[in-house]
Amino acid sequence: MRHPGSSYPRIPSSTISLEDESDWHTLKRLFPYLWEYKWRVMAALSFMVGAKLANVGVPLLLKELIDSMTPQPTVAQAVLVVPVALLVAYGLLRLSVSAFTEFRELVFAEATQGAARRIALETFEHLHRLSLRFHLERQTGGMSRDIERGVRGIESLIAYSLYSIVPTLIEVVLVLSILGVKFDKWYAIITLMALATYIYFTVTITEWRTKFRKQVNEFDSSAHTRAIDSLLNYETVKYFGNEAFEAQRYDENLNKLRKARIKAQNSLSALNIGQQLIIAIALVGMLWRATQGVVEGRMTLGDLVMINAFMIQLYIPLNFLGVIYREIKQSLTDLERMFQLLEKQREVADLPTAQVLQLQQPPEVRFENVFFAYEPDRPILHGISLTIPAGKTVAVVGPSGSGKSTLARLLFRFYDVQQGAIRIDGHEIKQLTQDSVRRAIGIVPQDTVLFNDTVYYNIAYGQTSASKEQVEEAAKSARIHDFIASTPQGYETMVGERGLKLSGGEKQRVAIARTLLKNPSILIFDEATSALDSTNERAIQAELRDAAHNKTTLVIAHRLSTVVDAHEIMVLDQGHVIERGTHAELLAAQGRYAHMWSLQQSQDETA
């Protein structure tokens, strides 16, 4: 069984150098989105530097405040005035730290949210542009989780890097400079050695922990995919009484997730203990030298307090370095997965020279010697040639698996043919934009899937700019208006997930209504009445005939009673055309079609 999420690439857990290269690639992909807001970026950096300068100034001012309060032979009024001024300055510095920080976040919020919005939108649009093959193979739950984590990863990456790592580095440089200038070099050396040891230890342990975080992500996506898939197939689960089986499979994924999270937590505890040990040793060493300096008279009490304040200010953010580094790595991993979705190649893409299909009247549609296979070793169509004259109806019939629905998918250009050509009004569809081709075609599919919204929304989806009167007229033509009007909420009735609140026939009539509302030049009816009873089927057939009037129509059917009025009927079998002609001609030929007709007539009489 294919592992959930295997339809798109996984992050390789290879060497650190390869991961670093991947991280830099991700950052380079992200940079253009942020640089659109370059003035905000520069303003935010200015505020960040201002906040750090004010933050470093606080211990310096605190030193002056304490030294000024040390008893000295001076005028009493001066002793009183100096601390008050320093206290006011101290308060203003503290306020400026918060003010600069808030200004930075206020200015940069637009850049963060703007970049996240644009990337999420591009990913969404790109997924819609990908081929049908990708969407048939995807795992919806896992993919949606990747997009969700990717968008969140942008915010986390910016927050942790711009708001934590960069400010801390600026502060480290400032503190080391002050310690090296005001005191002996050993204060700077001890601080630098502690920082280097701390960072090396944190990065090494966090890299080791990364595999546990990846396992957590993988099992989380897997569990989410399992849950979504099971809930989407709620009725199938109920039909076979497999609630316990689904719960067991979900629990297996949850148990793997639990074990992975425990490992991640245990490794985090080891990281935190090691970090605290390094900080404690460095802090004791610094304070020991400072205390000795005070005792020997080389330093003041304010110097001791200043050094202690500097160390606290440095090590408080460093306490979270492991978490910050891990979150940055995790954000890069999540963002990379979303960028990988963006990098998925489109199987069917418009040519640079593609033209827009413009139709003034019903077009002629031609399939010319079309060969097609979903997989190389499983051919579906073998040299199909078919012409649908402008404004006429051609039907394709045959057993399941003969390739009937594949014709509709190829006409919509969900796939490209391997050999041959499909033409609309003489234009090969590969030379046309996909959007213009699809705007010209309307389809009533056999398996109708509706949005989890109102009946009105689902019908109006055929033409989003349609008026209420046009929507109701389409519903009347599809013989569903009376049913909608009879419900308590009318057109505002919610249809449920995938339309599960409606019967099969009701869903199909909604599909017919929205296709009639679209009013395309080319119509495809793919088993359009398969979910209807005989009475409604006959009524809908009359409406479909009216809808197909003066339109180029392809009817794909299993029930032959729905195609007797077609201008030509083509019989498919295992991708080959074995018969073609009108209904009367095919009956007279006494071939496969006549046999199928006789069999269905017998079944109808028996029913």
C-alpha positions, 0 to 999 in steps of 0.5 A: 500500500502506498504511504499517505503523502507519497504523491509528492516528494519527501524531504531527504534526511541526508547529510547536514550539508545537503539540508543546509543547501536545501534550507538556503534554497528555501530562503532564496525562494522566500526572499522575493516575496518579502522584498516586495515590501522592502521599505517595510523590511528596512524600517523594521530593521531600523526599529530592531537596531534601535530596540537593541541599542536601548536594551544595551543602554539599560545595564549601562544606565543601571551601573551609573544609577548604582554608582551615583548612589554610592556615598561620596563627599559631595553636596546633598542636593546633587546626590538627590538630583542625579538619581532622579534624572537617571531613574527617569532616563532608565524608565525612558530606555525601558519604554523605548525598548518596548516601543521600538519592538512594537513599531517593528512588529507593526511595520513588518506585519504587513510584509509577513501576512502579505507574503504568507497570503501570496504564497498560499494563493499561488499554491492554491492556484497552482494546485488547480492548474495541475493535471487530473492525474495528480489530483487522482493520486493525491492524499487530500488530508496530508496535502492540506496539512502541508499547505497549512503548515507551510503558511504557518511556517512563513510566519514562524520563520520570520518571527523567529529569525527577524525577531529573535536570532538577528536581534540577539546577534546584534546584542551579542556584538554590542555587549562583547564590544562594551566588555572588551573596551571597559574591562579586561579581555577575559570578560569578552573571551569567557562570554564568547567561549560560552556562546560558541559552546552553547550554540555548537551544543544547541545546533548539534543536539537539535540536528539530532532531534530533527529526525524525531520532529520529521517523524512527528510531522509524517505521522501527524499527516498520516493520521490526519489523512486517515481521519479525513479519508474515513470521514469523507467515505462515511457511508461506505464505512457504515455500509460494511460496518467497519467503524472499529476497523477504521478506528483501529487504523486511525489509532495505529497512526495516533500511537506512532505519533505518540511515540514520536512525540515522546522521543521528541520531548525526551530529546528536548529535555536533554537539550535544555539540561545541557544548555542550562549547564553551559549558561550556569558555568559561564555566569559563575565564571563572569561573576567570580571575576567581577566580584574579585574586581570589586573586592580589589577595588578595580571595579565598582558595585555598578560594574558588577551589577552591569555585568550581571544584567548583561549576562541575564539579557544575553542568556534569557534569549539564548535559553530559547535558542534550541527552540528557536533553531528547531522552529526555524528548521521546522519552518524551513522544512514545512515551507520547503514542502509547500514550495515543492508543491509549487514546483510540481510540473504541470502535465498539461500546460498551455503553449507560449503561442496558445490562442484563445478559442472564440466561438460565434456558433456551435463548432465541429468537434473531431477526434482524429486517430486518437491513441491514449493510455493513462499508463504506458502498459495499459492502453485505453484508446486505439486509433479512435476517429470521431466527428461531431458535426456542428450543432449535432449530437453523437453518442458513444455507448459500450460496456464499462471500461471501454474508454467512453468517459476518457473521450470526455476527459481528453476533450476537456484536456485533462490529459494530452493524447499520445498520438492523433489530434482533437480539434474544435472548429479546426483548431487542435486543442493543444494550440488553444488555451485550456481555459478557453476550451473549458469555458466552451464545454459544459458537462453533466458527469455521472458522479456528481460532486457538490460543494458543501454549500447551498443549493443556490450556490451549487447551481449558480456555480455554472455561471457565478454572475447569473441572476436569481431568476436565471438560476431558478430558470435553470432549476426549472429546466432541470426539473428540480425547482419544485423540489427545492421550493418544497424544502423549508429553506428553499434555495438556501438548503445546505447540500452537505459534504460532497452533496450527501444530503441529496439523493443521487437523482437530486444531485444529478439534476443540480448538475444538469441545472448548473450546466444549463446555466453555463450555456456552453457551445459544446455539451457532454452528457456522461451518463447524465440520467443514470441516477434517475428513475424511469419517470424522471429520466424520460422528463429529463431526456426531453429537457436534455434534448432541448438543451442540446438543440443547436449545440454540439453534443457528445452523449456517453451512455450505458442505457441505450434508450437515452441515445436513440435520437442521436445523429450518430451512435458509436459503439466502443469495446476495449478502446476500439470502434466496432460499430457506428451508425444511427439507432435504426441502422445499428438495429438493422445490422444485428450486431453488438448494439442490437444485442445490447438493445435487446438485452436492455429491453428484456431487463426493462420488461422484467423490472 
